[in-house]
Amino acid sequence: MSALVDRPARTSSRVARLVTEIFAPAVFAAVMPLIIALHSTAPAVLTGLGWALLAILFCSVVPYAVIWVGVRRGRLTDHHIGVREQRRLPLVYGLLSVLVGLAVLVFAGAPRPLIAMVVVMFAVLLVVTAINQAWKLSAHAAVAAGSMSVLVIVFGAALIPSLALIALVGWSRVRLADHTTRQVVAGALAGILLAVPTFVLLS
């Protein structure tokens, strides 16, 4: 009987883990520049891919590589950096990488929407880094909320239902006991409040 009772809980945990991995900040940091670059350079697909790969290098590949090395060397407990006290250096390195990438994109003449997207990513990461010095704000929720808000701005009201993804990501973080509901809600609000005006003004 206990096995039957525990089965839904185990299934729920597996789903939460899957959601957390699929919609991790590093994934959004790779997917969003690709979508925005292709959309802003259409129909020149190759041009869009070139800009996207440049942005992804600095916004996703380098920051995630820093985290991966930290995990491999035992300085970080896991690739989501579940221990708040371990987050400072990886987040700072991530900020520096995104800032360098932003400078490269600006000087190379990247499309304005892509530059706006990278600025959004930098702003969200900066706020998450600052708050995480004292409180474990959910980076997953902040990045998901900021990203989905930008997609609604770019593609219109038809994508409003997709904002439910923010709630799904938040649920996964609470279900895995990596964050409290307050930390998830605060992260989502921060992502939206930073992303919407920043992207609208710069794009």
DAUR-V223809 format. One record per run of one state. SS is the DSSP state (@ for helix, = for strand, . for the rest). FROM is the first residue (numbers start at 1). TO is the last residue. If there is no record, write none. Layout:
# DAUR-V223809
SS&FROM&TO + SS&FROM&TO
This chain:
# DAUR-V223809
.&1&1 + @&2&22 + .&23&24 + @&25&41 + .&42&44 + @&45&72 + .&73&83 + @&84&108 + .&109&111 + @&112&131 + .&132&138 + @&139&155 + .&156&156 + @&157&175 + .&176&180 + @&181&202 + .&203&203
